[in-house]
């Protein structure tokens, strides 16, 4: 298990992000748990259109493992799905009183990341090895 701390740099959150699985060498983590919150205090958690309140204190994020094919069941979320959620959230913030230059720039970068991660599936896999980063 490994704790991520990049989100703590501004000092405004106490959320913990844990990479909880142990991937083989050269592969990314596939499961992360986000802790340090309670949705019982969030009005959005009791949205009457959702039926059941979404009250929880741990958010597991499990990424897709393996290729996506029409004949195989999807076993996790994709990077693109999470970027789309963040893009939508930032667009909402930019349409209201929280609009600011920082959100505008963040939105542009998220949109670029979404475009690039969508594009990578069009590129043959062997070309990706030249961009591999080492930790």
N, C-alpha and C positions, 0 to 999 in steps of 0.2 A: 504494500500500500504506500502511496506517495501523495503528499499534500501539495496542491497548487496554491501559490500565493500572489500571482500577478494581479489579481483583482483587488488585492488589499492595499495597493500602492497609494490610493487617495485617502485611506483611513476612514472612509464613511460606512464600511460594512463589516459585519462580523461573520459573514457567511464562510463556511468551510467547503472546499472542493477537494474531494479525495479521488484519486485514480485507484480503484479497488481491485482490479484484476492484475494478473502477472503475464503479460504477453511474451511470446518467444522473442529472442533477439531480432531486431530489425522490423518488428511490427508495432503498431500503435496500441495504446490502451483502448479497450472497447467498452469499459464500464467506468462511469464516474458517479459519485454520489455527492449531492449538494445538500448541506445541512446548515443549521443555525437560523431557521425561520419557522414560523408557524402560520399556516394559511388561515387558521381560525380567526385571525385578526384582519383579514383582507376581505373587503366587501365583494370583490370579484369571485371569491371562493364560494359564495352562496348565491350565485346567479340562478334565479328561479327557472330559467329556460334550460338549464343543464340537468335539472331533475334532482340529483344528489349533490350535496355540498362537497367540494373538493378540499377536504381538510387533511393536511399532512404536514410532517416536519422533515421529511427526507425526500429528495427528488432523485431517483436513479435515472441516469442517461446511459442507454445501452446502444452502441453504434452497430451498424450493419457489419457483419463479418462475411466475407466472400462476395463474389460478383452478384449482381442483380440480373436475374433472367426471368422471363415471363412464366417459366414452368417451375420456378423455385419459390418457396415462401420467403418473404422478407423477414429477417430475424432481428432487426434493429433500425434505429433512425439513421438517416444520412446526414452528413455535414450540410448538404444543401437544404434539408428540411429545417435544421436549426438556424441556419442563416436566414431562411425565409421568415421564420418567426421573429427574429431580431429585426429584420428589415421592416416588417409590418409594424412592430412595436415602435421603432424609431419614427416611421412615417406618422403614426398616431401622435407621438409627442410633438413632432414638427407642425402638426395641424392645430395645436392648441397653445395654451399660455407657456408651456415649457420649451417652445421653439428657441433654438439658439444656434450659433455658428458651430459649436462643438458637436451637437447632434447632427447638424447638416453634413459636416465633414465625416462623421462616423457613418452616417447613412450612405454616403458616396462610397466609402471603403467597403462597407458590407455588401453593397450592390456589385462592386467590382469583384469581391471575393466570391459571391454567388455566381457571377458570370464565369469566372475562371474555373471554379469547381464543376460547374455544369459543362464547360468546354472540355475539361480533361477526359471525360468519357469518350470524346470524339477522337482523341489522340491515341495512337497505338501505345500499349503499356510499356514496351521496351524503351521508348523515348523518355520515360519518367526517371530512369535510373541516373541520368546525368545530373538531375537536380536534387538527389538525395542529400539530406543534411545529416551531419553527425553531431551528436550531443556533446 
